[in-house]
Amino acid sequence: MDYAERTQRATDNGLGDLLAAPTKNQISFAGGLPDPKLFPQQELSVAFAAAMANSTGDQFQYSDAQGFRPLREQLARLLQRDGVRATADTIAMTQGAQQALDLIARLYINPGDTIVVEAPTYPGAISAFDTYEPHYEGVPVQSDGMDMVALRRVLTERRVKLIYTVPDFQNPTGTVMSLNKRRTLLALAREFDVMIIEDAPYRWLRYNGINLPTLSELDQSDRVIFVDSMSKVLAPGLRVGWVHADAEIIKDLVALKTGADLESSTLTLRGVSQYLADNDLDAHIAALRHNYAQKRDAMVAGLRAEMPGTAIISAPQGGFFVWLELPTTINTDVLAREYKDELALVPGSMTYPLHDHHNGLRLAFTHASIDDIKTGCQRLGRAVRQAMANTVTIRNDAQAH
């Protein structure tokens, strides 16, 4: 096929496989999927019925490319509770946060432009950015977020166009960027004239501790483009995401969205708006936190019981993922491939733009049941022990020769 050259870099990074339902006898720790038992199905059904009944047919018509204004006003009020200076005019609706990342990349990235991502980072961000042919600089993630010394070094050595970060319960490590580092990041962005993408899909899902201010709240120079969605707190099938940024940036993103799909579904946006008007979102999120905290605890306990003492196991305060760092002798690409009939796993290589990290695993705990989490950790423990035994055997054979 005579496809455009840019499509050679277009890849889903295996995202389609991650989002697939587990096969028979397989336990999935792969995709960042919510627990379907916690979807507010009844409330959403009532809200969508009301949205249709209260309209004169315009819910089926073309509408504002920026998105249903009453919903944007509701989202602005939610952001204002966090101290963010948001209005309906600084918000644009997108088909999930994934489209938001694509539109931002399309707006800013020329082939060869340098962008900074956390190392490791969200595989879907790599997929969204790849099409626009950037040069990646990965900055290590420490226990309190992105390494600011390393970031300054990159900013000093290269002209950076964008910095992409997930400061709250980072995907995949689950870490939280400290308040001091948030302020340092904003100061560096001002000093080196760089825009920041703040991806915040897990912010509402804190299981212990208190939330820190968003970068968007702390920002005083309109350098932060804030991305969020309803995928993790309502349902991903709604495909309701949004961007909050300076009104001029929003205007340009809406122009790109118009060319891509004209608008997000009018009916869906009206239905979600009706849901927010009729229901207590905070109470629903509290129920999610209670459920997911138990699953997080089950996974951390299961891994601590099964993994070798040299393994590093994160214990995130929120979000969807536990990050597992295994001895460097274990290749998690091989591990995931050899045990795919028993476990669906995300090897660390998928979370690095150059795919050059081979001993990490991103483990999602939100979709599986607690029983499956316990069983899955046992299966993973057996797989790791077998991999370590194989490594010892190979080393001994090599020494014998």
N, C-alpha and C positions, 0 to 999 in steps of 0.2 A: 504494500500500500504506500502511496506517495503522500504520507502524512507530513505536516509541518514539523520542522526540526525540534521545536520546543516540546512536542509531544513525546520525544524520546526520553525526557526527564519526568514526564507525567507518570505517576505511579500511585497506587493506593496504599503502598507500603504494607500490603497484607491486611489493610483495615477491613476489607469486606469479610475476610475469614474471621477476624476478631469479633465482628458483630453477629456472626452466625450463631444459631442455636447449637448447643452441644449435641454431638452425635451419640448414638446408643452406647451406654456404659462409659461415656466420657464425662469428666467433670471439668468445667471451664473456669479458669482463673484469668481468662484472656481479655475479653472486651470490657470496657467501662460501662456496663449495662446496669440500670437500676433494677431493683426487684419488682417484677410485674405485679406481684401480690399487693404492692403498696401504691399502685397507680390509683388515683381517685376517680375510678371509672364511673360510678354512679353520679358523682357531683359534676364531672365533665359532661356526661350525657344530658343531665338536666340543664347545664349551662348552654350547651350547643342547641338544645331544643328551644330554649328561651331566646337565644340569639336569632334563631330563624323565625320564631313566632313574632318577635318584636320588630321585625323588619318588613319592608315593602318590596322585597325582592332584590334590593341592592347588595345583599350579602353574596349574590351570585354574579355581580357585575364587576367590571374593572374598577379599580379604586386608586387611592394615593400610593405612589411607589414608595414613599417613606414609611408607609404602614398606617393602620387604623389609629387615628389621633387619640381617641379616648384611651386606648391601650398604652400609647406612648406617654400619656399624662399619668396613668397609673404607675408605670415603670419609673417615671421621673420622681414620683413621690416615694417609691421604695428606695431609690438611690439617695434622695434627700435625707432619708432617715439615717443614712450612713455618712452624712455630711457632704455628699457630692453635689456640686452646683449644676444640677440637671434640670432641663425643661423638655417639653415635647419636641422642641425644635433642635435639641442637641442629641436626639435619639433617632436611629433608623432601624426598622425591623429587617431581619434577614432570615433565610432558611436555615435556622440553627446557627450556632457559633461557627460552624465550619465554613459556611458561605461568607460570614464576616471576615474570617482570616483570608479567604481567597480574594475578596474585594479589596481589602487593605493591601495585600501583596500586589494586586494589579495596579493599585493607585500609586504605590511607592517604588516598586522594585524594577529596575532595568537589568538586563543581563550583565552579570559581573559585579553588581552592587554587593557590598558587604552587609550582611545582617548578623546580629549576635543572637544566639539561642542558648538556653541553658543546656548543659551536658551532664546528664541526659535530659531529654525534652519530650513533649507530646508528639507521638508519631504522626498524628493527623496534621500538625502544623508543618512538619517537614513535607508531607504530601501536598499541602496547600501552597507552600512556597516554591517547591521544586520546579513547577511549570514555568516560573518567571526567572529561572536560571541565576539565582544569587550565588555569591561566595559566602559560605558559612564560616563563622567563628564560634566555636563552642566554648562556653565559660563554665568551669566546674561548679556543681551545686554542693555547698557545704551544709552542715547541720542547721544553719540559720539562713540558708538561701544562697543566692549567687555570690561567687567569690568576687568581691569588689576590687581587690588588688589586681586580679587577673583581668577584670573588665577594664580597669583604667589602662592597663598595658595594651590591650587590644585597641582601645579608643585612641591611644597615643600613636600607635603604629599604623592604623588604617583609618580611612574615611568610612565610618559606619552609617548606614542609612536608617536601620531600624534595630531596636532591641525587643525581643519577644520573651515574655516571662509569665509564669503562673505563680504568683507570690503566695497564694493561699492553698496549702495542701497540694503541692506541686505534682504535676503529672510528669514522671512516674514515681518520684521519690517520696511524696507525701509531706515534704518539708514545708515550713512556713518562713518566709523572709522576715527577718527581724525589723523592728521599727527603725533602728539605726541604719540598717542597710537600705530600707526603702527611701529614707531621706538622702542617703549617699547616692543611690541610683538616680534620683531626680536631680541632684546637684551635678552629677556627671553628665546627664542628658542635656542640662542647660549649658554646661561648660563646653561640650563638644557638639552641640547643636544636633541632637539625635532625638527621633521620636520613639516612644515606648508603646508597645502593645501589651496591655494588661489583660490577660485571659483569666476570667474569674468564675468558672462554672461550679466550683466546689465551695465557694465562700460561705454559703448558707449552711453548709454541712459540717459544722464544728461539733465535736463530740465531748471535748473537755477544753478548759481554758477559755480565754476571751479573745474576740476578734480584734485585730489590729486595723488601723485606718487603711483604706485602699490607697494605692498610688494616685488614683484619680482624685480622692479627697485631699491628699497632701499636695497635689500639683498646683502650682501657682502660675504656670507659664504655658498652659494648654499644650503640653507635650505628651499627654497620655491619651491613648485610644483604648477605651474600656470595652471589653467584649464579654457578654454573658448570654445565658439561654435558660429556657424552661426544661431542657432535656433531663437534667439530673434531679429536679424537684417536682416536676409534673409528669411529663412523659416525652421521650425523645421522638416518638412518631409524630408529634405535633409539628416538629421542625420550626419552633419559634425561638429565634435568637435576636439579639440586638447589639448595636454599637452605640456607645455614648462618646462624643468627642466635640471639639469646637464646631460651631454651626457651619462654618465654611467647609470643613472636612466632611461633615455629614452631607452637605449639598453635593460634593463631588462623588462620594460613595454612592449616593442615591442615583446619580447619573449613570454610574457603572452598573448598578443593579438593574436599572431600567433596561439597559442593553442586554443584560443577562437573562432576565425572566419577567420583566415588566413590574412585577410586584410579588409579595408573599400572598398566600391565600387569604382573601378577604374573609371568607367564612371562618377559617381557623382563628384568625386574629380577633374576630368578633366573639367567637366562642370562649377564647382564653380571657378576653376582657370581661365577659359576663361571669366567668368562673371567679375571677379576682374580686368582682363586685359582690358576689353572693356568698363567698366562702372565706374562712379564716386561713390564709396562707401560712401564717406563723404556726398555727396549731398543726397543720399538715406537715410542715417541715420538722416540727418537734417530734412527731411520730417517726419520721424518717431517721432522725438522729438517734432516737432510742433503739430502733431496729438495727441500723448500720453499726452503731457502737458495739453491740453484742457480736456482730459478725467480725468486726475488726479485732475484738478481743479474742475470738475463737481462732482467727487466723494467726495472730501473733503468738498465742499460746501453742498452737499446733506446730508452727515453724520452730519455735524455741525448743520444743520437745524432740523434733526430728532432724534438725540441721546440725552439721558439725560445729564445734566451738569456734572455728575460724570464720564462720559465716557472719555477715553483718545484716541484721534484720531491723528495718525501720519500724517504729511504733507510732504511726501518724495520729495527730490530734483530730483529724477530720479527713474528708475526701473519700476516695474510692479505692486507693491502692496502698499496698505494702511493697516496699522495694527490698529485694533480697540480693545481697552481694556474696557470691560464692568464691571459693579459692580459684585463683587464676588458672589452675590446671583443668578446670571444668569449663567446657564450651557449651553454653546454654542454647546456642543454635542447634547443636547436635542433640542435646538433651530434649529440646522441644520437639524435634523431628522424630526421634526414636520412640518417644512415649506419647505421640499424638493420639493414639487410640484410647489412652487412659486419661490424659490431661491436655487441655488447651492452654498454652502458655505464650507469653510475650517475651522473647529473648531480648536482652539488653541492646543487641545490635540494632533493633528496630527503633530505638529511642535516641540514637546518635545519627546526625546527618551524614556522616561518612561511614556509618555502620561498622565502626572499628572497635566496639566494646563487646566482649564475648563471654563475660562471666556474671552478668546481672540478669535478674528476672523481675518484670513488673507483674504483680499478682493482684488481681481485682477480687474484692471480697463481697461486693454488694449484691451480686446476682445469685450466687450459689446459696443453698440452705446451710445452716450451721452444721448439720450432719455431713453434708457434702464437703464443706470446708475441712472438717476434721479428717474425713476419708482422703480428700485430695492432698492434704499435708502429709499424711502417711504414705501415699503413693509417691509424692515428690521426694520424701525422705529416702524411700527405697531406691528411687532413681539416682539420687545424688550419691548415696553410698555405693551403688553399683559403678557409677562413673568414677568415683575415687578409687575403688578397687581395681578397675580397668587401668587407671593411670599408674597405679603402683605396679601392676603386672607388666605393663609396657616398659616402665623404667627398669624393673629388675631384669627383663629380657635383654634390654639394651646393654645393661652393665655386664650381663653374662657373656655377651659377644665382644 
